[in-house]
Amino acid sequence: MSMDNIWEHDGIGIAVSGMCIVFTVLMLISLFISQLPRCLSLIDKVVPEKVQDQDDSVSAVATPSRSEEMSRIAAIGYAVYRSRRARD
């Protein structure tokens, strides 16, 4: 009984066309992802990334690295901990 509905309403054709649509879209996504590095390199040639000039020593401000910032934060935290512990 359930197969009769599939045959009468062209269920096989609908299922096959749905699978073809999904397969085609997945192939297009795969092709896009595989070609993305090439597209990005072309875009990089057209619109290059701006690089800061390090030669101008007057306007250049020394910024600490991430590890230096973390070391400073850890030292401040330790000093606060020690001062609070000394009060108690």
PDB file of N, CA, C and O in Angstrom:
ATOM      1  N   MET A   1       0.815  -1.187   0.000  1.00  0.00           N
ATOM      2  CA  MET A   1       0.000   0.000   0.000  1.00  0.00           C
ATOM      3  C   MET A   1       0.867   1.262   0.000  1.00  0.00           C
ATOM      4  O   MET A   1       0.575   2.210  -0.729  1.00  0.00           O
ATOM      5  N   SER A   2       1.917   1.282   0.801  1.00  0.00           N
ATOM      6  CA  SER A   2       2.727   2.485   0.859  1.00  0.00           C
ATOM      7  C   SER A   2       3.517   2.691  -0.429  1.00  0.00           C
ATOM      8  O   SER A   2       3.770   3.835  -0.806  1.00  0.00           O
ATOM      9  N   MET A   3       3.911   1.630  -1.109  1.00  0.00           N
ATOM     10  CA  MET A   3       4.648   1.766  -2.365  1.00  0.00           C
ATOM     11  C   MET A   3       3.740   2.284  -3.485  1.00  0.00           C
ATOM     12  O   MET A   3       4.216   2.918  -4.426  1.00  0.00           O
ATOM     13  N   ASP A   4       2.439   2.016  -3.384  1.00  0.00           N
ATOM     14  CA  ASP A   4       1.515   2.505  -4.411  1.00  0.00           C
ATOM     15  C   ASP A   4       1.499   4.031  -4.449  1.00  0.00           C
ATOM     16  O   ASP A   4       1.444   4.623  -5.527  1.00  0.00           O
ATOM     17  N   ASN A   5       1.547   4.666  -3.289  1.00  0.00           N
ATOM     18  CA  ASN A   5       1.563   6.132  -3.259  1.00  0.00           C
ATOM     19  C   ASN A   5       2.829   6.683  -3.896  1.00  0.00           C
ATOM     20  O   ASN A   5       2.791   7.708  -4.577  1.00  0.00           O
ATOM     21  N   ILE A   6       3.959   6.001  -3.677  1.00  0.00           N
ATOM     22  CA  ILE A   6       5.221   6.451  -4.269  1.00  0.00           C
ATOM     23  C   ILE A   6       5.157   6.353  -5.785  1.00  0.00           C
ATOM     24  O   ILE A   6       5.571   7.281  -6.480  1.00  0.00           O
ATOM     25  N   TRP A   7       4.640   5.234  -6.313  1.00  0.00           N
ATOM     26  CA  TRP A   7       4.578   5.051  -7.758  1.00  0.00           C
ATOM     27  C   TRP A   7       3.569   5.999  -8.396  1.00  0.00           C
ATOM     28  O   TRP A   7       3.820   6.526  -9.479  1.00  0.00           O
ATOM     29  N   GLU A   8       2.441   6.221  -7.748  1.00  0.00           N
ATOM     30  CA  GLU A   8       1.389   7.054  -8.339  1.00  0.00           C
ATOM     31  C   GLU A   8       1.759   8.542  -8.376  1.00  0.00           C
ATOM     32  O   GLU A   8       1.365   9.259  -9.296  1.00  0.00           O
ATOM     33  N   HIS A   9       2.506   8.998  -7.387  1.00  0.00           N
ATOM     34  CA  HIS A   9       2.814  10.430  -7.295  1.00  0.00           C
ATOM     35  C   HIS A   9       4.251  10.751  -7.692  1.00  0.00           C
ATOM     36  O   HIS A   9       4.787  11.790  -7.306  1.00  0.00           O
ATOM     37  N   ASP A  10       4.873   9.865  -8.457  1.00  0.00           N
ATOM     38  CA  ASP A  10       6.226  10.074  -9.000  1.00  0.00           C
ATOM     39  C   ASP A  10       7.246  10.346  -7.888  1.00  0.00           C
ATOM     40  O   ASP A  10       8.060  11.262  -8.003  1.00  0.00           O
ATOM     41  N   GLY A  11       7.201   9.562  -6.828  1.00  0.00           N
ATOM     42  CA  GLY A  11       8.103   9.734  -5.692  1.00  0.00           C
ATOM     43  C   GLY A  11       9.547   9.420  -6.022  1.00  0.00           C
ATOM     44  O   GLY A  11      10.454  10.053  -5.482  1.00  0.00           O
ATOM     45  N   ILE A  12       9.779   8.451  -6.904  1.00  0.00           N
ATOM     46  CA  ILE A  12      11.156   8.090  -7.278  1.00  0.00           C
ATOM     47  C   ILE A  12      11.812   9.261  -8.017  1.00  0.00           C
ATOM     48  O   ILE A  12      12.962   9.602  -7.741  1.00  0.00           O
ATOM     49  N   GLY A  13      11.097   9.865  -8.937  1.00  0.00           N
ATOM     50  CA  GLY A  13      11.644  11.003  -9.687  1.00  0.00           C
ATOM     51  C   GLY A  13      11.951  12.187  -8.788  1.00  0.00           C
ATOM     52  O   GLY A  13      12.967  12.861  -8.961  1.00  0.00           O
ATOM     53  N   ILE A  14      11.081  12.436  -7.838  1.00  0.00           N
ATOM     54  CA  ILE A  14      11.307  13.530  -6.892  1.00  0.00           C
ATOM     55  C   ILE A  14      12.521  13.240  -6.025  1.00  0.00           C
ATOM     56  O   ILE A  14      13.327  14.136  -5.772  1.00  0.00           O
ATOM     57  N   ALA A  15      12.661  12.009  -5.570  1.00  0.00           N
ATOM     58  CA  ALA A  15      13.808  11.632  -4.736  1.00  0.00           C
ATOM     59  C   ALA A  15      15.114  11.745  -5.514  1.00  0.00           C
ATOM     60  O   ALA A  15      16.108  12.257  -4.999  1.00  0.00           O
ATOM     61  N   VAL A  16      15.107  11.262  -6.763  1.00  0.00           N
ATOM     62  CA  VAL A  16      16.326  11.327  -7.583  1.00  0.00           C
ATOM     63  C   VAL A  16      16.685  12.774  -7.894  1.00  0.00           C
ATOM     64  O   VAL A  16      17.858  13.140  -7.821  1.00  0.00           O
ATOM     65  N   SER A  17      15.709  13.603  -8.240  1.00  0.00           N
ATOM     66  CA  SER A  17      16.015  15.011  -8.533  1.00  0.00           C
ATOM     67  C   SER A  17      16.510  15.726  -7.277  1.00  0.00           C
ATOM     68  O   SER A  17      17.392  16.580  -7.368  1.00  0.00           O
ATOM     69  N   GLY A  18      15.967  15.397  -6.121  1.00  0.00           N
ATOM     70  CA  GLY A  18      16.456  15.984  -4.874  1.00  0.00           C
ATOM     71  C   GLY A  18      17.894  15.601  -4.593  1.00  0.00           C
ATOM     72  O   GLY A  18      18.699  16.439  -4.186  1.00  0.00           O
ATOM     73  N   MET A  19      18.220  14.322  -4.811  1.00  0.00           N
ATOM     74  CA  MET A  19      19.604  13.882  -4.601  1.00  0.00           C
ATOM     75  C   MET A  19      20.555  14.555  -5.580  1.00  0.00           C
ATOM     76  O   MET A  19      21.681  14.892  -5.215  1.00  0.00           O
ATOM     77  N   CYS A  20      20.117  14.755  -6.817  1.00  0.00           N
ATOM     78  CA  CYS A  20      20.969  15.442  -7.805  1.00  0.00           C
ATOM     79  C   CYS A  20      21.205  16.899  -7.414  1.00  0.00           C
ATOM     80  O   CYS A  20      22.313  17.414  -7.566  1.00  0.00           O
ATOM     81  N   ILE A  21      20.181  17.550  -6.918  1.00  0.00           N
ATOM     82  CA  ILE A  21      20.332  18.946  -6.488  1.00  0.00           C
ATOM     83  C   ILE A  21      21.307  19.038  -5.323  1.00  0.00           C
ATOM     84  O   ILE A  21      22.193  19.893  -5.320  1.00  0.00           O
ATOM     85  N   VAL A  22      21.150  18.168  -4.339  1.00  0.00           N
ATOM     86  CA  VAL A  22      22.045  18.186  -3.175  1.00  0.00           C
ATOM     87  C   VAL A  22      23.471  17.875  -3.602  1.00  0.00           C
ATOM     88  O   VAL A  22      24.405  18.533  -3.144  1.00  0.00           O
ATOM     89  N   PHE A  23      23.661  16.884  -4.473  1.00  0.00           N
ATOM     90  CA  PHE A  23      25.004  16.533  -4.939  1.00  0.00           C
ATOM     91  C   PHE A  23      25.650  17.699  -5.676  1.00  0.00           C
ATOM     92  O   PHE A  23      26.829  17.988  -5.475  1.00  0.00           O
ATOM     93  N   THR A  24      24.874  18.372  -6.532  1.00  0.00           N
ATOM     94  CA  THR A  24      25.406  19.509  -7.286  1.00  0.00           C
ATOM     95  C   THR A  24      25.824  20.649  -6.367  1.00  0.00           C
ATOM     96  O   THR A  24      26.886  21.244  -6.552  1.00  0.00           O
ATOM     97  N   VAL A  25      25.000  20.950  -5.386  1.00  0.00           N
ATOM     98  CA  VAL A  25      25.323  22.038  -4.459  1.00  0.00           C
ATOM     99  C   VAL A  25      26.559  21.687  -3.634  1.00  0.00           C
ATOM    100  O   VAL A  25      27.416  22.543  -3.413  1.00  0.00           O
ATOM    101  N   LEU A  26      26.659  20.438  -3.177  1.00  0.00           N
ATOM    102  CA  LEU A  26      27.846  20.033  -2.421  1.00  0.00           C
ATOM    103  C   LEU A  26      29.106  20.089  -3.276  1.00  0.00           C
ATOM    104  O   LEU A  26      30.173  20.443  -2.774  1.00  0.00           O
ATOM    105  N   MET A  27      29.005  19.753  -4.539  1.00  0.00           N
ATOM    106  CA  MET A  27      30.159  19.852  -5.438  1.00  0.00           C
ATOM    107  C   MET A  27      30.570  21.316  -5.633  1.00  0.00           C
ATOM    108  O   MET A  27      31.761  21.627  -5.656  1.00  0.00           O
ATOM    109  N   LEU A  28      29.599  22.206  -5.773  1.00  0.00           N
ATOM    110  CA  LEU A  28      29.912  23.628  -5.927  1.00  0.00           C
ATOM    111  C   LEU A  28      30.581  24.183  -4.674  1.00  0.00           C
ATOM    112  O   LEU A  28      31.524  24.969  -4.769  1.00  0.00           O
ATOM    113  N   ILE A  29      30.106  23.784  -3.518  1.00  0.00           N
ATOM    114  CA  ILE A  29      30.733  24.233  -2.271  1.00  0.00           C
ATOM    115  C   ILE A  29      32.156  23.715  -2.184  1.00  0.00           C
ATOM    116  O   ILE A  29      33.064  24.447  -1.790  1.00  0.00           O
ATOM    117  N   SER A  30      32.357  22.451  -2.553  1.00  0.00           N
ATOM    118  CA  SER A  30      33.699  21.865  -2.525  1.00  0.00           C
ATOM    119  C   SER A  30      34.643  22.587  -3.485  1.00  0.00           C
ATOM    120  O   SER A  30      35.793  22.859  -3.140  1.00  0.00           O
ATOM    121  N   LEU A  31      34.161  22.897  -4.683  1.00  0.00           N
ATOM    122  CA  LEU A  31      34.987  23.633  -5.641  1.00  0.00           C
ATOM    123  C   LEU A  31      35.317  25.036  -5.142  1.00  0.00           C
ATOM    124  O   LEU A  31      36.442  25.508  -5.311  1.00  0.00           O
ATOM    125  N   PHE A  32      34.353  25.694  -4.536  1.00  0.00           N
ATOM    126  CA  PHE A  32      34.597  27.028  -3.992  1.00  0.00           C
ATOM    127  C   PHE A  32      35.663  26.988  -2.910  1.00  0.00           C
ATOM    128  O   PHE A  32      36.567  27.823  -2.899  1.00  0.00           O
ATOM    129  N   ILE A  33      35.567  26.032  -2.005  1.00  0.00           N
ATOM    130  CA  ILE A  33      36.545  25.930  -0.919  1.00  0.00           C
ATOM    131  C   ILE A  33      37.926  25.592  -1.469  1.00  0.00           C
ATOM    132  O   ILE A  33      38.928  26.114  -0.981  1.00  0.00           O
ATOM    133  N   SER A  34      37.992  24.732  -2.471  1.00  0.00           N
ATOM    134  CA  SER A  34      39.300  24.366  -3.023  1.00  0.00           C
ATOM    135  C   SER A  34      39.941  25.527  -3.787  1.00  0.00           C
ATOM    136  O   SER A  34      41.167  25.626  -3.828  1.00  0.00           O
ATOM    137  N   GLN A  35      39.147  26.395  -4.385  1.00  0.00           N
ATOM    138  CA  GLN A  35      39.681  27.521  -5.153  1.00  0.00           C
ATOM    139  C   GLN A  35      39.836  28.799  -4.339  1.00  0.00           C
ATOM    140  O   GLN A  35      40.352  29.794  -4.847  1.00  0.00           O
ATOM    141  N   LEU A  36      39.401  28.785  -3.100  1.00  0.00           N
ATOM    142  CA  LEU A  36      39.458  29.980  -2.262  1.00  0.00           C
ATOM    143  C   LEU A  36      40.879  30.519  -2.061  1.00  0.00           C
ATOM    144  O   LEU A  36      41.061  31.735  -2.131  1.00  0.00           O
ATOM    145  N   PRO A  37      41.900  29.681  -1.814  1.00  0.00           N
ATOM    146  CA  PRO A  37      43.260  30.249  -1.679  1.00  0.00           C
ATOM    147  C   PRO A  37      43.729  30.998  -2.925  1.00  0.00           C
ATOM    148  O   PRO A  37      44.376  32.040  -2.820  1.00  0.00           O
ATOM    149  N   ARG A  38      43.404  30.473  -4.094  1.00  0.00           N
ATOM    150  CA  ARG A  38      43.797  31.163  -5.333  1.00  0.00           C
ATOM    151  C   ARG A  38      43.080  32.504  -5.458  1.00  0.00           C
ATOM    152  O   ARG A  38      43.683  33.504  -5.847  1.00  0.00           O
ATOM    153  N   CYS A  39      41.800  32.518  -5.128  1.00  0.00           N
ATOM    154  CA  CYS A  39      41.042  33.774  -5.200  1.00  0.00           C
ATOM    155  C   CYS A  39      41.593  34.798  -4.223  1.00  0.00           C
ATOM    156  O   CYS A  39      41.708  35.979  -4.551  1.00  0.00           O
ATOM    157  N   LEU A  40      41.929  34.351  -3.033  1.00  0.00           N
ATOM    158  CA  LEU A  40      42.469  35.280  -2.037  1.00  0.00           C
ATOM    159  C   LEU A  40      43.833  35.814  -2.435  1.00  0.00           C
ATOM    160  O   LEU A  40      44.146  36.974  -2.171  1.00  0.00           O
ATOM    161  N   SER A  41      44.655  34.971  -3.073  1.00  0.00           N
ATOM    162  CA  SER A  41      45.962  35.472  -3.515  1.00  0.00           C
ATOM    163  C   SER A  41      45.791  36.506  -4.632  1.00  0.00           C
ATOM    164  O   SER A  41      46.548  37.475  -4.693  1.00  0.00           O
ATOM    165  N   LEU A  42      44.815  36.314  -5.507  1.00  0.00           N
ATOM    166  CA  LEU A  42      44.550  37.314  -6.547  1.00  0.00           C
ATOM    167  C   LEU A  42      44.046  38.617  -5.935  1.00  0.00           C
ATOM    168  O   LEU A  42      44.451  39.705  -6.345  1.00  0.00           O
ATOM    169  N   ILE A  43      43.170  38.497  -4.964  1.00  0.00           N
ATOM    170  CA  ILE A  43      42.658  39.690  -4.292  1.00  0.00           C
ATOM    171  C   ILE A  43      43.788  40.409  -3.563  1.00  0.00           C
ATOM    172  O   ILE A  43      43.819  41.639  -3.525  1.00  0.00           O
ATOM    173  N   ASP A  44      44.711  39.650  -2.986  1.00  0.00           N
ATOM    174  CA  ASP A  44      45.834  40.250  -2.273  1.00  0.00           C
ATOM    175  C   ASP A  44      46.748  41.021  -3.223  1.00  0.00           C
ATOM    176  O   ASP A  44      47.334  42.033  -2.837  1.00  0.00           O
ATOM    177  N   LYS A  45      46.872  40.545  -4.469  1.00  0.00           N
ATOM    178  CA  LYS A  45      47.678  41.272  -5.449  1.00  0.00           C
ATOM    179  C   LYS A  45      47.003  42.575  -5.856  1.00  0.00           C
ATOM    180  O   LYS A  45      47.679  43.578  -6.084  1.00  0.00           O
ATOM    181  N   VAL A  46      45.687  42.569  -5.949  1.00  0.00           N
ATOM    182  CA  VAL A  46      44.956  43.765  -6.367  1.00  0.00           C
ATOM    183  C   VAL A  46      44.874  44.766  -5.222  1.00  0.00           C
ATOM    184  O   VAL A  46      45.115  45.958  -5.413  1.00  0.00           O
ATOM    185  N   VAL A  47      44.530  44.275  -4.025  1.00  0.00           N
ATOM    186  CA  VAL A  47      44.385  45.131  -2.847  1.00  0.00           C
ATOM    187  C   VAL A  47      45.349  44.616  -1.779  1.00  0.00           C
ATOM    188  O   VAL A  47      44.957  43.813  -0.932  1.00  0.00           O
ATOM    189  N   PRO A  48      46.605  45.067  -1.810  1.00  0.00           N
ATOM    190  CA  PRO A  48      47.578  44.548  -0.833  1.00  0.00           C
ATOM    191  C   PRO A  48      47.287  45.059   0.572  1.00  0.00           C
ATOM    192  O   PRO A  48      46.650  46.093   0.773  1.00  0.00           O
ATOM    193  N   GLU A  49      47.778  44.296   1.519  1.00  0.00           N
ATOM    194  CA  GLU A  49      47.608  44.661   2.927  1.00  0.00           C
ATOM    195  C   GLU A  49      48.515  45.839   3.256  1.00  0.00           C
ATOM    196  O   GLU A  49      49.663  45.889   2.815  1.00  0.00           O
ATOM    197  N   LYS A  50      47.993  46.791   4.035  1.00  0.00           N
ATOM    198  CA  LYS A  50      48.793  47.958   4.397  1.00  0.00           C
ATOM    199  C   LYS A  50      49.801  47.572   5.469  1.00  0.00           C
ATOM    200  O   LYS A  50      49.458  46.910   6.449  1.00  0.00           O
ATOM    201  N   VAL A  51      51.050  47.993   5.274  1.00  0.00           N
ATOM    202  CA  VAL A  51      52.122  47.704   6.220  1.00  0.00           C
ATOM    203  C   VAL A  51      52.548  49.009   6.856  1.00  0.00           C
ATOM    204  O   VAL A  51      52.768  50.000   6.159  1.00  0.00           O
ATOM    205  N   GLN A  52      52.667  49.019   8.190  1.00  0.00           N
ATOM    206  CA  GLN A  52      53.105  50.224   8.884  1.00  0.00           C
ATOM    207  C   GLN A  52      54.594  50.424   8.679  1.00  0.00           C
ATOM    208  O   GLN A  52      55.372  49.469   8.672  1.00  0.00           O
ATOM    209  N   ASP A  53      54.978  51.684   8.512  1.00  0.00           N
ATOM    210  CA  ASP A  53      56.391  52.004   8.390  1.00  0.00           C
ATOM    211  C   ASP A  53      57.030  51.990   9.766  1.00  0.00           C
ATOM    212  O   ASP A  53      56.570  52.682  10.674  1.00  0.00           O
ATOM    213  N   GLN A  54      58.080  51.212   9.926  1.00  0.00           N
ATOM    214  CA  GLN A  54      58.800  51.148  11.186  1.00  0.00           C
ATOM    215  C   GLN A  54      59.985  52.118  11.205  1.00  0.00           C
ATOM    216  O   GLN A  54      60.656  52.255  12.228  1.00  0.00           O
ATOM    217  N   ASP A  55      60.250  52.803  10.059  1.00  0.00           N
ATOM    218  CA  ASP A  55      61.401  53.686   9.975  1.00  0.00           C
ATOM    219  C   ASP A  55      61.206  54.981  10.756  1.00  0.00           C
ATOM    220  O   ASP A  55      62.184  55.548  11.242  1.00  0.00           O
ATOM    221  N   ASP A  56      60.005  55.453  10.887  1.00  0.00           N
ATOM    222  CA  ASP A  56      59.731  56.714  11.573  1.00  0.00           C
ATOM    223  C   ASP A  56      59.774  56.479  13.078  1.00  0.00           C
ATOM    224  O   ASP A  56      58.790  56.037  13.671  1.00  0.00           O
ATOM    225  N   SER A  57      60.911  56.773  13.689  1.00  0.00           N
ATOM    226  CA  SER A  57      61.090  56.485  15.114  1.00  0.00           C
ATOM    227  C   SER A  57      60.372  57.485  16.012  1.00  0.00           C
ATOM    228  O   SER A  57      60.123  57.195  17.182  1.00  0.00           O
ATOM    229  N   VAL A  58      60.034  58.662  15.477  1.00  0.00           N
ATOM    230  CA  VAL A  58      59.363  59.679  16.287  1.00  0.00           C
ATOM    231  C   VAL A  58      57.911  59.282  16.527  1.00  0.00           C
ATOM    232  O   VAL A  58      57.419  59.389  17.650  1.00  0.00           O
ATOM    233  N   SER A  59      57.229  58.832  15.497  1.00  0.00           N
ATOM    234  CA  SER A  59      55.813  58.516  15.646  1.00  0.00           C
ATOM    235  C   SER A  59      55.570  57.081  16.088  1.00  0.00           C
ATOM    236  O   SER A  59      54.468  56.738  16.517  1.00  0.00           O
ATOM    237  N   ALA A  60      56.594  56.245  15.985  1.00  0.00           N
ATOM    238  CA  ALA A  60      56.421  54.842  16.375  1.00  0.00           C
ATOM    239  C   ALA A  60      56.405  54.727  17.892  1.00  0.00           C
ATOM    240  O   ALA A  60      57.318  55.198  18.570  1.00  0.00           O
ATOM    241  N   VAL A  61      55.373  54.105  18.412  1.00  0.00           N
ATOM    242  CA  VAL A  61      55.248  53.899  19.844  1.00  0.00           C
ATOM    243  C   VAL A  61      55.516  52.434  20.122  1.00  0.00           C
ATOM    244  O   VAL A  61      54.948  51.554  19.474  1.00  0.00           O
ATOM    245  N   ALA A  62      56.383  52.176  21.086  1.00  0.00           N
ATOM    246  CA  ALA A  62      56.705  50.794  21.419  1.00  0.00           C
ATOM    247  C   ALA A  62      55.526  50.173  22.147  1.00  0.00           C
ATOM    248  O   ALA A  62      55.142  50.626  23.225  1.00  0.00           O
ATOM    249  N   THR A  63      54.967  49.155  21.567  1.00  0.00           N
ATOM    250  CA  THR A  63      53.854  48.454  22.202  1.00  0.00           C
ATOM    251  C   THR A  63      54.361  47.121  22.729  1.00  0.00           C
ATOM    252  O   THR A  63      55.061  46.398  22.021  1.00  0.00           O
ATOM    253  N   PRO A  64      54.016  46.796  23.959  1.00  0.00           N
ATOM    254  CA  PRO A  64      54.495  45.529  24.519  1.00  0.00           C
ATOM    255  C   PRO A  64      53.825  44.348  23.831  1.00  0.00           C
ATOM    256  O   PRO A  64      52.701  44.449  23.339  1.00  0.00           O
ATOM    257  N   SER A  65      54.530  43.241  23.807  1.00  0.00           N
ATOM    258  CA  SER A  65      53.964  42.044  23.208  1.00  0.00           C
ATOM    259  C   SER A  65      52.947  41.432  24.161  1.00  0.00           C
ATOM    260  O   SER A  65      52.826  41.852  25.312  1.00  0.00           O
ATOM    261  N   ARG A  66      52.242  40.468  23.685  1.00  0.00           N
ATOM    262  CA  ARG A  66      51.188  39.821  24.486  1.00  0.00           C
ATOM    263  C   ARG A  66      51.784  39.150  25.716  1.00  0.00           C
ATOM    264  O   ARG A  66      51.187  39.205  26.791  1.00  0.00           O
ATOM    265  N   SER A  67      52.950  38.518  25.584  1.00  0.00           N
ATOM    266  CA  SER A  67      53.558  37.845  26.736  1.00  0.00           C
ATOM    267  C   SER A  67      54.034  38.861  27.785  1.00  0.00           C
ATOM    268  O   SER A  67      53.966  38.598  28.985  1.00  0.00           O
ATOM    269  N   GLU A  68      54.517  40.024  27.322  1.00  0.00           N
ATOM    270  CA  GLU A  68      54.919  41.064  28.268  1.00  0.00           C
ATOM    271  C   GLU A  68      53.712  41.596  29.032  1.00  0.00           C
ATOM    272  O   GLU A  68      53.792  41.827  30.239  1.00  0.00           O
ATOM    273  N   GLU A  69      52.599  41.791  28.335  1.00  0.00           N
ATOM    274  CA  GLU A  69      51.382  42.254  28.995  1.00  0.00           C
ATOM    275  C   GLU A  69      50.913  41.248  30.035  1.00  0.00           C
ATOM    276  O   GLU A  69      50.529  41.624  31.142  1.00  0.00           O
ATOM    277  N   MET A  70      50.945  39.975  29.680  1.00  0.00           N
ATOM    278  CA  MET A  70      50.505  38.937  30.615  1.00  0.00           C
ATOM    279  C   MET A  70      51.428  38.860  31.825  1.00  0.00           C
ATOM    280  O   MET A  70      50.965  38.621  32.940  1.00  0.00           O
ATOM    281  N   SER A  71      52.724  39.058  31.617  1.00  0.00           N
ATOM    282  CA  SER A  71      53.673  39.056  32.736  1.00  0.00           C
ATOM    283  C   SER A  71      53.396  40.219  33.679  1.00  0.00           C
ATOM    284  O   SER A  71      53.446  40.070  34.900  1.00  0.00           O
ATOM    285  N   ARG A  72      53.104  41.375  33.099  1.00  0.00           N
ATOM    286  CA  ARG A  72      52.794  42.545  33.931  1.00  0.00           C
ATOM    287  C   ARG A  72      51.504  42.330  34.720  1.00  0.00           C
ATOM    288  O   ARG A  72      51.432  42.663  35.903  1.00  0.00           O
ATOM    289  N   ILE A  73      50.502  41.779  34.070  1.00  0.00           N
ATOM    290  CA  ILE A  73      49.236  41.521  34.758  1.00  0.00           C
ATOM    291  C   ILE A  73      49.441  40.517  35.888  1.00  0.00           C
ATOM    292  O   ILE A  73      48.877  40.676  36.971  1.00  0.00           O
ATOM    293  N   ALA A  74      50.245  39.486  35.641  1.00  0.00           N
ATOM    294  CA  ALA A  74      50.518  38.492  36.676  1.00  0.00           C
ATOM    295  C   ALA A  74      51.269  39.126  37.845  1.00  0.00           C
ATOM    296  O   ALA A  74      50.983  38.814  39.001  1.00  0.00           O
ATOM    297  N   ALA A  75      52.223  40.008  37.562  1.00  0.00           N
ATOM    298  CA  ALA A  75      52.975  40.657  38.630  1.00  0.00           C
ATOM    299  C   ALA A  75      52.075  41.562  39.459  1.00  0.00           C
ATOM    300  O   ALA A  75      52.190  41.594  40.684  1.00  0.00           O
ATOM    301  N   ILE A  76      51.185  42.294  38.807  1.00  0.00           N
ATOM    302  CA  ILE A  76      50.247  43.164  39.533  1.00  0.00           C
ATOM    303  C   ILE A  76      49.321  42.318  40.400  1.00  0.00           C
ATOM    304  O   ILE A  76      49.073  42.651  41.560  1.00  0.00           O
ATOM    305  N   GLY A  77      48.816  41.235  39.842  1.00  0.00           N
ATOM    306  CA  GLY A  77      47.941  40.356  40.610  1.00  0.00           C
ATOM    307  C   GLY A  77      48.640  39.767  41.818  1.00  0.00           C
ATOM    308  O   GLY A  77      48.049  39.665  42.893  1.00  0.00           O
ATOM    309  N   TYR A  78      49.898  39.379  41.648  1.00  0.00           N
ATOM    310  CA  TYR A  78      50.656  38.823  42.756  1.00  0.00           C
ATOM    311  C   TYR A  78      50.896  39.887  43.833  1.00  0.00           C
ATOM    312  O   TYR A  78      50.808  39.591  45.025  1.00  0.00           O
ATOM    313  N   ALA A  79      51.199  41.121  43.418  1.00  0.00           N
ATOM    314  CA  ALA A  79      51.423  42.201  44.391  1.00  0.00           C
ATOM    315  C   ALA A  79      50.148  42.500  45.175  1.00  0.00           C
ATOM    316  O   ALA A  79      50.203  42.711  46.387  1.00  0.00           O
ATOM    317  N   VAL A  80      49.008  42.521  44.498  1.00  0.00           N
ATOM    318  CA  VAL A  80      47.743  42.758  45.189  1.00  0.00           C
ATOM    319  C   VAL A  80      47.466  41.622  46.166  1.00  0.00           C
ATOM    320  O   VAL A  80      47.032  41.859  47.293  1.00  0.00           O
ATOM    321  N   TYR A  81      47.716  40.394  45.734  1.00  0.00           N
ATOM    322  CA  TYR A  81      47.503  39.234  46.602  1.00  0.00           C
ATOM    323  C   TYR A  81      48.374  39.319  47.854  1.00  0.00           C
ATOM    324  O   TYR A  81      47.891  39.082  48.961  1.00  0.00           O
ATOM    325  N   ARG A  82      49.652  39.657  47.685  1.00  0.00           N
ATOM    326  CA  ARG A  82      50.574  39.732  48.819  1.00  0.00           C
ATOM    327  C   ARG A  82      50.174  40.865  49.787  1.00  0.00           C
ATOM    328  O   ARG A  82      50.253  40.701  51.005  1.00  0.00           O
ATOM    329  N   SER A  83      49.745  42.016  49.231  1.00  0.00           N
ATOM    330  CA  SER A  83      49.376  43.131  50.112  1.00  0.00           C
ATOM    331  C   SER A  83      48.096  42.802  50.888  1.00  0.00           C
ATOM    332  O   SER A  83      47.984  43.173  52.057  1.00  0.00           O
ATOM    333  N   ARG A  84      47.164  42.142  50.292  1.00  0.00           N
ATOM    334  CA  ARG A  84      45.939  41.767  51.002  1.00  0.00           C
ATOM    335  C   ARG A  84      46.210  40.669  52.029  1.00  0.00           C
ATOM    336  O   ARG A  84      45.598  40.647  53.097  1.00  0.00           O
ATOM    337  N   ARG A  85      47.111  39.778  51.709  1.00  0.00           N
ATOM    338  CA  ARG A  85      47.442  38.698  52.635  1.00  0.00           C
ATOM    339  C   ARG A  85      48.199  39.247  53.833  1.00  0.00           C
ATOM    340  O   ARG A  85      48.041  38.745  54.945  1.00  0.00           O
ATOM    341  N   ALA A  86      49.028  40.281  53.621  1.00  0.00           N
ATOM    342  CA  ALA A  86      49.794  40.887  54.719  1.00  0.00           C
ATOM    343  C   ALA A  86      48.848  41.625  55.666  1.00  0.00           C
ATOM    344  O   ALA A  86      49.115  41.671  56.867  1.00  0.00           O
ATOM    345  N   ARG A  87      47.758  42.199  55.172  1.00  0.00           N
ATOM    346  CA  ARG A  87      46.794  42.903  56.030  1.00  0.00           C
ATOM    347  C   ARG A  87      46.011  41.945  56.922  1.00  0.00           C
ATOM    348  O   ARG A  87      45.669  42.282  58.056  1.00  0.00           O
ATOM    349  N   ASP A  88      45.731  40.757  56.411  1.00  0.00           N
ATOM    350  CA  ASP A  88      44.901  39.799  57.182  1.00  0.00           C
ATOM    351  C   ASP A  88      45.658  39.101  58.259  1.00  0.00           C
ATOM    352  O   ASP A  88      45.091  38.278  58.977  1.00  0.00           O
TER     353      ASP A  88
END
